[in-house]
Amino acid sequence: MARAGLTAERVTIAGAELADEVGLDRVTMSQVARRLGVKDASLYSHVRSLEDLRGRIALLAADEKTIRIAEATAGRSGKDALIAFANAWREYAHQHPGRYTATQTPIQIDPELAAHAPGPRRAVELTYGMLRAYGLAEPDLTDAVRLLRSTFHGFVALEAAGGFAHERSPQHSWVRALDALHALLEHWPSSREGDS
């Protein structure tokens, strides 16, 4: 018998918690059902499939991560905002590895759910807003957004995989990477002729 009060939100949260514990790719509908104390079939009244659940986890995580970044960067600009933004991103990835993976994995998300989810849209607004403080405009804004995402995600993914075995602490390298990004953003190279 289905537990009273079972909702799509509760199923999503249970899936997100499980993803953080075992990894997003190891989450199954059966495991989520066991966690909630219901039969597998009960879940399908609330989520259509495992892919739908993963999409919902991605949207939940995007909302959570964006809220953290917004709170961390509120009232800050320039280097202070960049550091607060980056640290909030990294901390979220450390604390919620499965959810974080969902935000970085191509997942087919229900267009109606995506249209009503503020997280992804707000993440773009926050990132572009922070970079405009460096005086960047298109197409440099998009290029800078891609650079930041590549740097932040690359660092946390390598860190999570144990890829920094050198005796120097990853924290020192993280701080230096942010210093370097700030210097680059302040002295962003002009777009070359023919770039589009």
RASUL-V582972 format. One record per helix or strand of 3 or more residues. SS is the DSSP state (H for helix, E for strand). FROM is the first residue (numbers start at 0). LEN is the number of residues. If there is no record, write none. Layout:
BEGIN
SS/FROM/LEN
SS/FROM/LEN
END
This chain:
BEGIN
H/7/15
H/23/3
H/28/8
H/39/4
H/49/24
H/77/18
H/96/7
H/110/5
H/117/15
H/139/21
H/169/17
END
